[in-house]
Amino acid sequence: MSERLVLVLAERDYLYGVGDLTLRVQIVEVEDPITYDDEPWYYVHGVQLAREGREVGARVVVVRGRRLTGAGIEL
């Protein structure tokens, strides 16, 4: 996966956060997704970006599987 993939995640598409999240994706853990709301969710490692593109820091989030496939990530 290209480290250049940037996702803008709505609050409903990731767990344990508030508001939209911009994340430069580094790794998607496709093994052993968790089930929440009767659908698969995946741990995604990346770098959180501020609105102006500045790096905020490393972040691991749990993301809705259909949001990842909608962005072209093969699961």
CHARMM internal coordinates of N, CA and C (Angstrom, degrees):
IC EDIT
DIST 1 N 1 CA 1.4574
DIST 1 CA 1 C 1.5184
ANGL 1 N 1 CA 1 C 108.97
DIST 1 C 2 N 1.2859
ANGL 1 CA 1 C 2 N 115.01
DIHE 1 N 1 CA 1 C 2 N 139.72
DIST 2 N 2 CA 1.4589
ANGL 1 C 2 N 2 CA 119.94
DIHE 1 CA 1 C 2 N 2 CA 178.84
DIST 2 CA 2 C 1.5223
ANGL 2 N 2 CA 2 C 110.68
DIHE 1 C 2 N 2 CA 2 C -73.34
DIST 2 C 3 N 1.3167
ANGL 2 CA 2 C 3 N 115.85
DIHE 2 N 2 CA 2 C 3 N 134.45
DIST 3 N 3 CA 1.4590
ANGL 2 C 3 N 3 CA 120.76
DIHE 2 CA 2 C 3 N 3 CA 178.31
DIST 3 CA 3 C 1.5186
ANGL 3 N 3 CA 3 C 110.94
DIHE 2 C 3 N 3 CA 3 C -71.00
DIST 3 C 4 N 1.3075
ANGL 3 CA 3 C 4 N 117.71
DIHE 3 N 3 CA 3 C 4 N -4.17
DIST 4 N 4 CA 1.4480
ANGL 3 C 4 N 4 CA 121.39
DIHE 3 CA 3 C 4 N 4 CA -176.95
DIST 4 CA 4 C 1.5308
ANGL 4 N 4 CA 4 C 113.30
DIHE 3 C 4 N 4 CA 4 C -90.87
DIST 4 C 5 N 1.3217
ANGL 4 CA 4 C 5 N 117.46
DIHE 4 N 4 CA 4 C 5 N -5.96
DIST 5 N 5 CA 1.4628
ANGL 4 C 5 N 5 CA 120.14
DIHE 4 CA 4 C 5 N 5 CA 179.68
DIST 5 CA 5 C 1.5221
ANGL 5 N 5 CA 5 C 109.53
DIHE 4 C 5 N 5 CA 5 C -67.89
DIST 5 C 6 N 1.3199
ANGL 5 CA 5 C 6 N 115.94
DIHE 5 N 5 CA 5 C 6 N 122.55
DIST 6 N 6 CA 1.4648
ANGL 5 C 6 N 6 CA 121.42
DIHE 5 CA 5 C 6 N 6 CA 178.84
DIST 6 CA 6 C 1.5169
ANGL 6 N 6 CA 6 C 108.29
DIHE 5 C 6 N 6 CA 6 C -116.07
DIST 6 C 7 N 1.3367
ANGL 6 CA 6 C 7 N 115.90
DIHE 6 N 6 CA 6 C 7 N 126.95
DIST 7 N 7 CA 1.4521
ANGL 6 C 7 N 7 CA 121.77
DIHE 6 CA 6 C 7 N 7 CA 176.75
DIST 7 CA 7 C 1.5196
ANGL 7 N 7 CA 7 C 109.44
DIHE 6 C 7 N 7 CA 7 C -109.69
DIST 7 C 8 N 1.3151
ANGL 7 CA 7 C 8 N 115.93
DIHE 7 N 7 CA 7 C 8 N 139.29
DIST 8 N 8 CA 1.4593
ANGL 7 C 8 N 8 CA 120.92
DIHE 7 CA 7 C 8 N 8 CA 169.02
DIST 8 CA 8 C 1.5263
ANGL 8 N 8 CA 8 C 104.88
DIHE 7 C 8 N 8 CA 8 C -107.33
DIST 8 C 9 N 1.3259
ANGL 8 CA 8 C 9 N 114.97
DIHE 8 N 8 CA 8 C 9 N 108.91
DIST 9 N 9 CA 1.4521
ANGL 8 C 9 N 9 CA 121.45
DIHE 8 CA 8 C 9 N 9 CA -174.02
DIST 9 CA 9 C 1.5265
ANGL 9 N 9 CA 9 C 110.47
DIHE 8 C 9 N 9 CA 9 C -99.08
DIST 9 C 10 N 1.3158
ANGL 9 CA 9 C 10 N 115.58
DIHE 9 N 9 CA 9 C 10 N 127.41
DIST 10 N 10 CA 1.4623
ANGL 9 C 10 N 10 CA 120.05
DIHE 9 CA 9 C 10 N 10 CA 172.71
DIST 10 CA 10 C 1.5223
ANGL 10 N 10 CA 10 C 108.16
DIHE 9 C 10 N 10 CA 10 C -72.02
DIST 10 C 11 N 1.3035
ANGL 10 CA 10 C 11 N 116.48
DIHE 10 N 10 CA 10 C 11 N 155.52
DIST 11 N 11 CA 1.4608
ANGL 10 C 11 N 11 CA 121.48
DIHE 10 CA 10 C 11 N 11 CA -178.62
DIST 11 CA 11 C 1.5342
ANGL 11 N 11 CA 11 C 112.03
DIHE 10 C 11 N 11 CA 11 C -53.03
DIST 11 C 12 N 1.3141
ANGL 11 CA 11 C 12 N 118.04
DIHE 11 N 11 CA 11 C 12 N -35.15
DIST 12 N 12 CA 1.4660
ANGL 11 C 12 N 12 CA 121.68
DIHE 11 CA 11 C 12 N 12 CA -178.32
DIST 12 CA 12 C 1.5319
ANGL 12 N 12 CA 12 C 112.95
DIHE 11 C 12 N 12 CA 12 C -72.28
DIST 12 C 13 N 1.3401
ANGL 12 CA 12 C 13 N 117.51
DIHE 12 N 12 CA 12 C 13 N -13.64
DIST 13 N 13 CA 1.4601
ANGL 12 C 13 N 13 CA 121.26
DIHE 12 CA 12 C 13 N 13 CA -175.98
DIST 13 CA 13 C 1.5182
ANGL 13 N 13 CA 13 C 114.66
DIHE 12 C 13 N 13 CA 13 C -99.11
DIST 13 C 14 N 1.3325
ANGL 13 CA 13 C 14 N 117.81
DIHE 13 N 13 CA 13 C 14 N 0.07
DIST 14 N 14 CA 1.4628
ANGL 13 C 14 N 14 CA 119.78
DIHE 13 CA 13 C 14 N 14 CA 174.02
DIST 14 CA 14 C 1.5256
ANGL 14 N 14 CA 14 C 108.45
DIHE 13 C 14 N 14 CA 14 C -142.69
DIST 14 C 15 N 1.3253
ANGL 14 CA 14 C 15 N 115.40
DIHE 14 N 14 CA 14 C 15 N 155.25
DIST 15 N 15 CA 1.4627
ANGL 14 C 15 N 15 CA 120.03
DIHE 14 CA 14 C 15 N 15 CA -175.66
DIST 15 CA 15 C 1.5222
ANGL 15 N 15 CA 15 C 111.39
DIHE 14 C 15 N 15 CA 15 C -96.27
DIST 15 C 16 N 1.3228
ANGL 15 CA 15 C 16 N 113.99
DIHE 15 N 15 CA 15 C 16 N 150.16
DIST 16 N 16 CA 1.4617
ANGL 15 C 16 N 16 CA 123.10
DIHE 15 CA 15 C 16 N 16 CA 169.61
DIST 16 CA 16 C 1.5255
ANGL 16 N 16 CA 16 C 113.66
DIHE 15 C 16 N 16 CA 16 C 67.13
DIST 16 C 17 N 1.3033
ANGL 16 CA 16 C 17 N 117.12
DIHE 16 N 16 CA 16 C 17 N 38.52
DIST 17 N 17 CA 1.4537
ANGL 16 C 17 N 17 CA 121.32
DIHE 16 CA 16 C 17 N 17 CA 175.81
DIST 17 CA 17 C 1.5124
ANGL 17 N 17 CA 17 C 110.52
DIHE 16 C 17 N 17 CA 17 C -146.54
DIST 17 C 18 N 1.3188
ANGL 17 CA 17 C 18 N 115.28
DIHE 17 N 17 CA 17 C 18 N 168.73
DIST 18 N 18 CA 1.4583
ANGL 17 C 18 N 18 CA 121.30
DIHE 17 CA 17 C 18 N 18 CA -179.85
DIST 18 CA 18 C 1.5239
ANGL 18 N 18 CA 18 C 108.64
DIHE 17 C 18 N 18 CA 18 C -126.43
DIST 18 C 19 N 1.3152
ANGL 18 CA 18 C 19 N 116.84
DIHE 18 N 18 CA 18 C 19 N 129.74
DIST 19 N 19 CA 1.4653
ANGL 18 C 19 N 19 CA 121.40
DIHE 18 CA 18 C 19 N 19 CA 178.34
DIST 19 CA 19 C 1.5169
ANGL 19 N 19 CA 19 C 112.22
DIHE 18 C 19 N 19 CA 19 C 84.48
DIST 19 C 20 N 1.3222
ANGL 19 CA 19 C 20 N 114.80
DIHE 19 N 19 CA 19 C 20 N 177.95
DIST 20 N 20 CA 1.4601
ANGL 19 C 20 N 20 CA 120.68
DIHE 19 CA 19 C 20 N 20 CA 178.43
DIST 20 CA 20 C 1.5306
ANGL 20 N 20 CA 20 C 109.90
DIHE 19 C 20 N 20 CA 20 C -70.14
DIST 20 C 21 N 1.3299
ANGL 20 CA 20 C 21 N 114.94
DIHE 20 N 20 CA 20 C 21 N 150.87
DIST 21 N 21 CA 1.4592
ANGL 20 C 21 N 21 CA 121.80
DIHE 20 CA 20 C 21 N 21 CA -179.96
DIST 21 CA 21 C 1.5195
ANGL 21 N 21 CA 21 C 108.50
DIHE 20 C 21 N 21 CA 21 C -130.48
DIST 21 C 22 N 1.3250
ANGL 21 CA 21 C 22 N 116.54
DIHE 21 N 21 CA 21 C 22 N 127.63
DIST 22 N 22 CA 1.4640
ANGL 21 C 22 N 22 CA 121.24
DIHE 21 CA 21 C 22 N 22 CA 174.24
DIST 22 CA 22 C 1.5168
ANGL 22 N 22 CA 22 C 107.46
DIHE 21 C 22 N 22 CA 22 C -102.96
DIST 22 C 23 N 1.3331
ANGL 22 CA 22 C 23 N 116.20
DIHE 22 N 22 CA 22 C 23 N 123.75
DIST 23 N 23 CA 1.4539
ANGL 22 C 23 N 23 CA 121.71
DIHE 22 CA 22 C 23 N 23 CA -172.70
DIST 23 CA 23 C 1.5184
ANGL 23 N 23 CA 23 C 110.20
DIHE 22 C 23 N 23 CA 23 C -133.84
DIST 23 C 24 N 1.3292
ANGL 23 CA 23 C 24 N 116.65
DIHE 23 N 23 CA 23 C 24 N 127.07
DIST 24 N 24 CA 1.4614
ANGL 23 C 24 N 24 CA 121.22
DIHE 23 CA 23 C 24 N 24 CA 170.55
DIST 24 CA 24 C 1.5233
ANGL 24 N 24 CA 24 C 105.89
DIHE 23 C 24 N 24 CA 24 C -86.60
DIST 24 C 25 N 1.3218
ANGL 24 CA 24 C 25 N 116.25
DIHE 24 N 24 CA 24 C 25 N 112.21
DIST 25 N 25 CA 1.4597
ANGL 24 C 25 N 25 CA 122.50
DIHE 24 CA 24 C 25 N 25 CA -171.88
DIST 25 CA 25 C 1.5223
ANGL 25 N 25 CA 25 C 110.55
DIHE 24 C 25 N 25 CA 25 C -76.04
DIST 25 C 26 N 1.3385
ANGL 25 CA 25 C 26 N 114.87
DIHE 25 N 25 CA 25 C 26 N 134.38
DIST 26 N 26 CA 1.4604
ANGL 25 C 26 N 26 CA 121.22
DIHE 25 CA 25 C 26 N 26 CA 174.88
DIST 26 CA 26 C 1.5206
ANGL 26 N 26 CA 26 C 111.27
DIHE 25 C 26 N 26 CA 26 C -113.09
DIST 26 C 27 N 1.3370
ANGL 26 CA 26 C 27 N 116.78
DIHE 26 N 26 CA 26 C 27 N -47.70
DIST 27 N 27 CA 1.4649
ANGL 26 C 27 N 27 CA 121.43
DIHE 26 CA 26 C 27 N 27 CA -176.66
DIST 27 CA 27 C 1.5246
ANGL 27 N 27 CA 27 C 109.13
DIHE 26 C 27 N 27 CA 27 C -140.61
DIST 27 C 28 N 1.3312
ANGL 27 CA 27 C 28 N 115.47
DIHE 27 N 27 CA 27 C 28 N 136.86
DIST 28 N 28 CA 1.4681
ANGL 27 C 28 N 28 CA 121.21
DIHE 27 CA 27 C 28 N 28 CA 170.15
DIST 28 CA 28 C 1.5177
ANGL 28 N 28 CA 28 C 106.15
DIHE 27 C 28 N 28 CA 28 C -115.88
DIST 28 C 29 N 1.3203
ANGL 28 CA 28 C 29 N 116.77
DIHE 28 N 28 CA 28 C 29 N 121.11
DIST 29 N 29 CA 1.4606
ANGL 28 C 29 N 29 CA 121.51
DIHE 28 CA 28 C 29 N 29 CA 177.84
DIST 29 CA 29 C 1.5243
ANGL 29 N 29 CA 29 C 108.13
DIHE 28 C 29 N 29 CA 29 C -80.61
DIST 29 C 30 N 1.3249
ANGL 29 CA 29 C 30 N 116.41
DIHE 29 N 29 CA 29 C 30 N 102.02
DIST 30 N 30 CA 1.4674
ANGL 29 C 30 N 30 CA 120.21
DIHE 29 CA 29 C 30 N 30 CA -176.46
DIST 30 CA 30 C 1.5275
ANGL 30 N 30 CA 30 C 112.14
DIHE 29 C 30 N 30 CA 30 C -85.84
DIST 30 C 31 N 1.3079
ANGL 30 CA 30 C 31 N 117.89
DIHE 30 N 30 CA 30 C 31 N -16.97
DIST 31 N 31 CA 1.4637
ANGL 30 C 31 N 31 CA 121.41
DIHE 30 CA 30 C 31 N 31 CA 177.91
DIST 31 CA 31 C 1.5272
ANGL 31 N 31 CA 31 C 109.41
DIHE 30 C 31 N 31 CA 31 C -78.94
DIST 31 C 32 N 1.2861
ANGL 31 CA 31 C 32 N 116.78
DIHE 31 N 31 CA 31 C 32 N 138.06
DIST 32 N 32 CA 1.4686
ANGL 31 C 32 N 32 CA 123.29
DIHE 31 CA 31 C 32 N 32 CA 173.45
DIST 32 CA 32 C 1.5292
ANGL 32 N 32 CA 32 C 114.53
DIHE 31 C 32 N 32 CA 32 C 56.00
DIST 32 C 33 N 1.3227
ANGL 32 CA 32 C 33 N 118.16
DIHE 32 N 32 CA 32 C 33 N 59.86
DIST 33 N 33 CA 1.4671
ANGL 32 C 33 N 33 CA 118.56
DIHE 32 CA 32 C 33 N 33 CA 174.30
DIST 33 CA 33 C 1.5280
ANGL 33 N 33 CA 33 C 109.75
DIHE 32 C 33 N 33 CA 33 C -64.60
DIST 33 C 34 N 1.3116
ANGL 33 CA 33 C 34 N 116.28
DIHE 33 N 33 CA 33 C 34 N 158.03
DIST 34 N 34 CA 1.4573
ANGL 33 C 34 N 34 CA 119.70
DIHE 33 CA 33 C 34 N 34 CA 174.45
DIST 34 CA 34 C 1.5236
ANGL 34 N 34 CA 34 C 107.78
DIHE 33 C 34 N 34 CA 34 C -95.13
DIST 34 C 35 N 1.3187
ANGL 34 CA 34 C 35 N 116.07
DIHE 34 N 34 CA 34 C 35 N 156.90
DIST 35 N 35 CA 1.4666
ANGL 34 C 35 N 35 CA 120.61
DIHE 34 CA 34 C 35 N 35 CA 177.82
DIST 35 CA 35 C 1.5141
ANGL 35 N 35 CA 35 C 108.26
DIHE 34 C 35 N 35 CA 35 C -106.98
DIST 35 C 36 N 1.3208
ANGL 35 CA 35 C 36 N 115.16
DIHE 35 N 35 CA 35 C 36 N 127.79
DIST 36 N 36 CA 1.4604
ANGL 35 C 36 N 36 CA 122.07
DIHE 35 CA 35 C 36 N 36 CA 178.16
DIST 36 CA 36 C 1.5188
ANGL 36 N 36 CA 36 C 106.77
DIHE 35 C 36 N 36 CA 36 C -145.03
DIST 36 C 37 N 1.2981
ANGL 36 CA 36 C 37 N 118.23
DIHE 36 N 36 CA 36 C 37 N 135.75
DIST 37 N 37 CA 1.4705
ANGL 36 C 37 N 37 CA 122.10
DIHE 36 CA 36 C 37 N 37 CA -175.85
DIST 37 CA 37 C 1.5281
ANGL 37 N 37 CA 37 C 111.74
DIHE 36 C 37 N 37 CA 37 C 53.20
DIST 37 C 38 N 1.3283
ANGL 37 CA 37 C 38 N 115.86
DIHE 37 N 37 CA 37 C 38 N 37.17
DIST 38 N 38 CA 1.4719
ANGL 37 C 38 N 38 CA 122.84
DIHE 37 CA 37 C 38 N 38 CA 177.72
DIST 38 CA 38 C 1.5247
ANGL 38 N 38 CA 38 C 113.96
DIHE 37 C 38 N 38 CA 38 C 61.27
DIST 38 C 39 N 1.3215
ANGL 38 CA 38 C 39 N 117.70
DIHE 38 N 38 CA 38 C 39 N 29.18
DIST 39 N 39 CA 1.4591
ANGL 38 C 39 N 39 CA 119.95
DIHE 38 CA 38 C 39 N 39 CA 174.69
DIST 39 CA 39 C 1.5287
ANGL 39 N 39 CA 39 C 109.65
DIHE 38 C 39 N 39 CA 39 C -146.30
DIST 39 C 40 N 1.3450
ANGL 39 CA 39 C 40 N 116.84
DIHE 39 N 39 CA 39 C 40 N 158.98
DIST 40 N 40 CA 1.4636
ANGL 39 C 40 N 40 CA 119.78
DIHE 39 CA 39 C 40 N 40 CA -178.30
DIST 40 CA 40 C 1.5341
ANGL 40 N 40 CA 40 C 112.13
DIHE 39 C 40 N 40 CA 40 C -77.39
DIST 40 C 41 N 1.3344
ANGL 40 CA 40 C 41 N 115.28
DIHE 40 N 40 CA 40 C 41 N 141.05
DIST 41 N 41 CA 1.4613
ANGL 40 C 41 N 41 CA 123.66
DIHE 40 CA 40 C 41 N 41 CA 175.87
DIST 41 CA 41 C 1.5292
ANGL 41 N 41 CA 41 C 106.98
DIHE 40 C 41 N 41 CA 41 C -127.39
DIST 41 C 42 N 1.3264
ANGL 41 CA 41 C 42 N 117.34
DIHE 41 N 41 CA 41 C 42 N 146.60
DIST 42 N 42 CA 1.4645
ANGL 41 C 42 N 42 CA 122.22
DIHE 41 CA 41 C 42 N 42 CA -172.82
DIST 42 CA 42 C 1.5225
ANGL 42 N 42 CA 42 C 111.29
DIHE 41 C 42 N 42 CA 42 C -125.61
DIST 42 C 43 N 1.3372
ANGL 42 CA 42 C 43 N 114.68
DIHE 42 N 42 CA 42 C 43 N 145.58
DIST 43 N 43 CA 1.4649
ANGL 42 C 43 N 43 CA 120.22
DIHE 42 CA 42 C 43 N 43 CA 173.16
DIST 43 CA 43 C 1.5228
ANGL 43 N 43 CA 43 C 108.51
DIHE 42 C 43 N 43 CA 43 C -75.45
DIST 43 C 44 N 1.3231
ANGL 43 CA 43 C 44 N 115.92
DIHE 43 N 43 CA 43 C 44 N 128.91
DIST 44 N 44 CA 1.4638
ANGL 43 C 44 N 44 CA 122.01
DIHE 43 CA 43 C 44 N 44 CA -179.71
DIST 44 CA 44 C 1.5270
ANGL 44 N 44 CA 44 C 107.82
DIHE 43 C 44 N 44 CA 44 C -124.30
DIST 44 C 45 N 1.3297
ANGL 44 CA 44 C 45 N 115.97
DIHE 44 N 44 CA 44 C 45 N 127.24
DIST 45 N 45 CA 1.4625
ANGL 44 C 45 N 45 CA 122.84
DIHE 44 CA 44 C 45 N 45 CA 177.97
DIST 45 CA 45 C 1.5240
ANGL 45 N 45 CA 45 C 107.63
DIHE 44 C 45 N 45 CA 45 C -102.36
DIST 45 C 46 N 1.3099
ANGL 45 CA 45 C 46 N 115.89
DIHE 45 N 45 CA 45 C 46 N 138.25
DIST 46 N 46 CA 1.4593
ANGL 45 C 46 N 46 CA 118.99
DIHE 45 CA 45 C 46 N 46 CA 179.32
DIST 46 CA 46 C 1.5105
ANGL 46 N 46 CA 46 C 111.83
DIHE 45 C 46 N 46 CA 46 C -171.89
DIST 46 C 47 N 1.3122
ANGL 46 CA 46 C 47 N 114.83
DIHE 46 N 46 CA 46 C 47 N -165.08
DIST 47 N 47 CA 1.4588
ANGL 46 C 47 N 47 CA 122.67
DIHE 46 CA 46 C 47 N 47 CA 179.10
DIST 47 CA 47 C 1.5169
ANGL 47 N 47 CA 47 C 107.55
DIHE 46 C 47 N 47 CA 47 C -119.03
DIST 47 C 48 N 1.3209
ANGL 47 CA 47 C 48 N 116.23
DIHE 47 N 47 CA 47 C 48 N 122.92
DIST 48 N 48 CA 1.4582
ANGL 47 C 48 N 48 CA 121.07
DIHE 47 CA 47 C 48 N 48 CA 177.54
DIST 48 CA 48 C 1.5189
ANGL 48 N 48 CA 48 C 108.84
DIHE 47 C 48 N 48 CA 48 C -73.42
DIST 48 C 49 N 1.3396
ANGL 48 CA 48 C 49 N 115.45
DIHE 48 N 48 CA 48 C 49 N 136.84
DIST 49 N 49 CA 1.4554
ANGL 48 C 49 N 49 CA 121.95
DIHE 48 CA 48 C 49 N 49 CA 179.13
DIST 49 CA 49 C 1.5244
ANGL 49 N 49 CA 49 C 110.10
DIHE 48 C 49 N 49 CA 49 C -114.97
DIST 49 C 50 N 1.3275
ANGL 49 CA 49 C 50 N 115.87
DIHE 49 N 49 CA 49 C 50 N 140.68
DIST 50 N 50 CA 1.4617
ANGL 49 C 50 N 50 CA 120.91
DIHE 49 CA 49 C 50 N 50 CA 173.95
DIST 50 CA 50 C 1.5260
ANGL 50 N 50 CA 50 C 108.34
DIHE 49 C 50 N 50 CA 50 C -76.64
DIST 50 C 51 N 1.3031
ANGL 50 CA 50 C 51 N 116.91
DIHE 50 N 50 CA 50 C 51 N 169.61
DIST 51 N 51 CA 1.4735
ANGL 50 C 51 N 51 CA 121.08
DIHE 50 CA 50 C 51 N 51 CA -178.13
DIST 51 CA 51 C 1.5185
ANGL 51 N 51 CA 51 C 113.39
DIHE 50 C 51 N 51 CA 51 C -54.86
DIST 51 C 52 N 1.3323
ANGL 51 CA 51 C 52 N 116.79
DIHE 51 N 51 CA 51 C 52 N -37.41
DIST 52 N 52 CA 1.4699
ANGL 51 C 52 N 52 CA 119.72
DIHE 51 CA 51 C 52 N 52 CA -178.51
DIST 52 CA 52 C 1.5225
ANGL 52 N 52 CA 52 C 112.48
DIHE 51 C 52 N 52 CA 52 C -84.53
DIST 52 C 53 N 1.3555
ANGL 52 CA 52 C 53 N 118.02
DIHE 52 N 52 CA 52 C 53 N 2.92
DIST 53 N 53 CA 1.4576
ANGL 52 C 53 N 53 CA 121.80
DIHE 52 CA 52 C 53 N 53 CA 176.46
DIST 53 CA 53 C 1.5237
ANGL 53 N 53 CA 53 C 114.76
DIHE 52 C 53 N 53 CA 53 C 98.19
DIST 53 C 54 N 1.3302
ANGL 53 CA 53 C 54 N 117.53
DIHE 53 N 53 CA 53 C 54 N -5.45
DIST 54 N 54 CA 1.4680
ANGL 53 C 54 N 54 CA 120.75
DIHE 53 CA 53 C 54 N 54 CA 178.97
DIST 54 CA 54 C 1.5189
ANGL 54 N 54 CA 54 C 109.47
DIHE 53 C 54 N 54 CA 54 C -66.69
DIST 54 C 55 N 1.3415
ANGL 54 CA 54 C 55 N 117.15
DIHE 54 N 54 CA 54 C 55 N 141.03
DIST 55 N 55 CA 1.4493
ANGL 54 C 55 N 55 CA 121.32
DIHE 54 CA 54 C 55 N 55 CA 177.20
DIST 55 CA 55 C 1.5169
ANGL 55 N 55 CA 55 C 110.13
DIHE 54 C 55 N 55 CA 55 C -73.24
DIST 55 C 56 N 1.3267
ANGL 55 CA 55 C 56 N 116.27
DIHE 55 N 55 CA 55 C 56 N 128.10
DIST 56 N 56 CA 1.4576
ANGL 55 C 56 N 56 CA 122.24
DIHE 55 CA 55 C 56 N 56 CA 178.34
DIST 56 CA 56 C 1.5239
ANGL 56 N 56 CA 56 C 109.61
DIHE 55 C 56 N 56 CA 56 C -90.81
DIST 56 C 57 N 1.3312
ANGL 56 CA 56 C 57 N 116.40
DIHE 56 N 56 CA 56 C 57 N -41.59
DIST 57 N 57 CA 1.4633
ANGL 56 C 57 N 57 CA 120.74
DIHE 56 CA 56 C 57 N 57 CA 179.07
DIST 57 CA 57 C 1.5079
ANGL 57 N 57 CA 57 C 112.03
DIHE 56 C 57 N 57 CA 57 C 153.67
DIST 57 C 58 N 1.3205
ANGL 57 CA 57 C 58 N 114.36
DIHE 57 N 57 CA 57 C 58 N 174.29
DIST 58 N 58 CA 1.4586
ANGL 57 C 58 N 58 CA 121.06
DIHE 57 CA 57 C 58 N 58 CA 180.00
DIST 58 CA 58 C 1.5236
ANGL 58 N 58 CA 58 C 109.68
DIHE 57 C 58 N 58 CA 58 C -66.16
DIST 58 C 59 N 1.3217
ANGL 58 CA 58 C 59 N 115.18
DIHE 58 N 58 CA 58 C 59 N 146.85
DIST 59 N 59 CA 1.4661
ANGL 58 C 59 N 59 CA 119.95
DIHE 58 CA 58 C 59 N 59 CA -177.89
DIST 59 CA 59 C 1.5181
ANGL 59 N 59 CA 59 C 108.66
DIHE 58 C 59 N 59 CA 59 C -151.36
DIST 59 C 60 N 1.3119
ANGL 59 CA 59 C 60 N 116.10
DIHE 59 N 59 CA 59 C 60 N 140.88
DIST 60 N 60 CA 1.4603
ANGL 59 C 60 N 60 CA 122.56
DIHE 59 CA 59 C 60 N 60 CA 171.77
DIST 60 CA 60 C 1.5174
ANGL 60 N 60 CA 60 C 106.31
DIHE 59 C 60 N 60 CA 60 C -119.55
DIST 60 C 61 N 1.3325
ANGL 60 CA 60 C 61 N 116.54
DIHE 60 N 60 CA 60 C 61 N 124.86
DIST 61 N 61 CA 1.4615
ANGL 60 C 61 N 61 CA 121.25
DIHE 60 CA 60 C 61 N 61 CA -178.98
DIST 61 CA 61 C 1.5225
ANGL 61 N 61 CA 61 C 109.56
DIHE 60 C 61 N 61 CA 61 C -131.13
DIST 61 C 62 N 1.3119
ANGL 61 CA 61 C 62 N 115.46
DIHE 61 N 61 CA 61 C 62 N 159.28
DIST 62 N 62 CA 1.4583
ANGL 61 C 62 N 62 CA 122.27
DIHE 61 CA 61 C 62 N 62 CA 176.01
DIST 62 CA 62 C 1.5253
ANGL 62 N 62 CA 62 C 106.98
DIHE 61 C 62 N 62 CA 62 C -102.75
DIST 62 C 63 N 1.3417
ANGL 62 CA 62 C 63 N 115.81
DIHE 62 N 62 CA 62 C 63 N 119.01
DIST 63 N 63 CA 1.4643
ANGL 62 C 63 N 63 CA 121.85
DIHE 62 CA 62 C 63 N 63 CA -170.63
DIST 63 CA 63 C 1.5291
ANGL 63 N 63 CA 63 C 110.55
DIHE 62 C 63 N 63 CA 63 C -118.02
DIST 63 C 64 N 1.3170
ANGL 63 CA 63 C 64 N 114.81
DIHE 63 N 63 CA 63 C 64 N 140.66
DIST 64 N 64 CA 1.4684
ANGL 63 C 64 N 64 CA 123.30
DIHE 63 CA 63 C 64 N 64 CA 176.89
DIST 64 CA 64 C 1.5310
ANGL 64 N 64 CA 64 C 109.41
DIHE 63 C 64 N 64 CA 64 C -57.83
DIST 64 C 65 N 1.3343
ANGL 64 CA 64 C 65 N 116.44
DIHE 64 N 64 CA 64 C 65 N 129.03
DIST 65 N 65 CA 1.4588
ANGL 64 C 65 N 65 CA 121.43
DIHE 64 CA 64 C 65 N 65 CA -177.87
DIST 65 CA 65 C 1.5139
ANGL 65 N 65 CA 65 C 114.22
DIHE 64 C 65 N 65 CA 65 C -57.28
DIST 65 C 66 N 1.3282
ANGL 65 CA 65 C 66 N 117.61
DIHE 65 N 65 CA 65 C 66 N -42.88
DIST 66 N 66 CA 1.4781
ANGL 65 C 66 N 66 CA 118.70
DIHE 65 CA 65 C 66 N 66 CA -178.32
DIST 66 CA 66 C 1.5215
ANGL 66 N 66 CA 66 C 112.06
DIHE 65 C 66 N 66 CA 66 C -67.00
DIST 66 C 67 N 1.3226
ANGL 66 CA 66 C 67 N 117.61
DIHE 66 N 66 CA 66 C 67 N -23.31
DIST 67 N 67 CA 1.4779
ANGL 66 C 67 N 67 CA 120.11
DIHE 66 CA 66 C 67 N 67 CA 175.45
DIST 67 CA 67 C 1.5249
ANGL 67 N 67 CA 67 C 109.98
DIHE 66 C 67 N 67 CA 67 C -71.15
DIST 67 C 68 N 1.3351
ANGL 67 CA 67 C 68 N 115.95
DIHE 67 N 67 CA 67 C 68 N -36.52
DIST 68 N 68 CA 1.4674
ANGL 67 C 68 N 68 CA 120.12
DIHE 67 CA 67 C 68 N 68 CA 178.69
DIST 68 CA 68 C 1.5212
ANGL 68 N 68 CA 68 C 111.16
DIHE 67 C 68 N 68 CA 68 C -70.37
DIST 68 C 69 N 1.3391
ANGL 68 CA 68 C 69 N 117.69
DIHE 68 N 68 CA 68 C 69 N -45.41
DIST 69 N 69 CA 1.4620
ANGL 68 C 69 N 69 CA 119.50
DIHE 68 CA 68 C 69 N 69 CA 179.47
DIST 69 CA 69 C 1.5230
ANGL 69 N 69 CA 69 C 110.65
DIHE 68 C 69 N 69 CA 69 C -65.54
DIST 69 C 70 N 1.3236
ANGL 69 CA 69 C 70 N 116.92
DIHE 69 N 69 CA 69 C 70 N -33.74
DIST 70 N 70 CA 1.4658
ANGL 69 C 70 N 70 CA 120.73
DIHE 69 CA 69 C 70 N 70 CA 176.11
DIST 70 CA 70 C 1.5200
ANGL 70 N 70 CA 70 C 112.80
DIHE 69 C 70 N 70 CA 70 C -63.55
DIST 70 C 71 N 1.3371
ANGL 70 CA 70 C 71 N 116.31
DIHE 70 N 70 CA 70 C 71 N -22.84
DIST 71 N 71 CA 1.4651
ANGL 70 C 71 N 71 CA 121.47
DIHE 70 CA 70 C 71 N 71 CA 177.96
DIST 71 CA 71 C 1.5219
ANGL 71 N 71 CA 71 C 111.84
DIHE 70 C 71 N 71 CA 71 C -93.30
DIST 71 C 72 N 1.3442
ANGL 71 CA 71 C 72 N 116.34
DIHE 71 N 71 CA 71 C 72 N 4.30
DIST 72 N 72 CA 1.4503
ANGL 71 C 72 N 72 CA 120.50
DIHE 71 CA 71 C 72 N 72 CA 177.37
DIST 72 CA 72 C 1.5166
ANGL 72 N 72 CA 72 C 115.70
DIHE 71 C 72 N 72 CA 72 C 90.27
DIST 72 C 73 N 1.3183
ANGL 72 CA 72 C 73 N 117.66
DIHE 72 N 72 CA 72 C 73 N 12.66
DIST 73 N 73 CA 1.4573
ANGL 72 C 73 N 73 CA 121.42
DIHE 72 CA 72 C 73 N 73 CA 178.75
DIST 73 CA 73 C 1.5229
ANGL 73 N 73 CA 73 C 108.84
DIHE 72 C 73 N 73 CA 73 C -88.33
DIST 73 C 74 N 1.3370
ANGL 73 CA 73 C 74 N 116.11
DIHE 73 N 73 CA 73 C 74 N 125.86
DIST 74 N 74 CA 1.4619
ANGL 73 C 74 N 74 CA 120.27
DIHE 73 CA 73 C 74 N 74 CA 179.10
DIST 74 CA 74 C 1.5131
ANGL 74 N 74 CA 74 C 109.49
DIHE 73 C 74 N 74 CA 74 C -81.90
DIST 74 C 75 N 1.3121
ANGL 74 CA 74 C 75 N 115.69
DIHE 74 N 74 CA 74 C 75 N 130.65
DIST 75 N 75 CA 1.4708
ANGL 74 C 75 N 75 CA 120.08
DIHE 74 CA 74 C 75 N 75 CA -178.31
DIST 75 CA 75 C 1.5073
ANGL 75 N 75 CA 75 C 110.92
DIHE 74 C 75 N 75 CA 75 C -110.91
END
COOR INIT
IC SEED 1 N 1 CA 1 C
IC BUILD
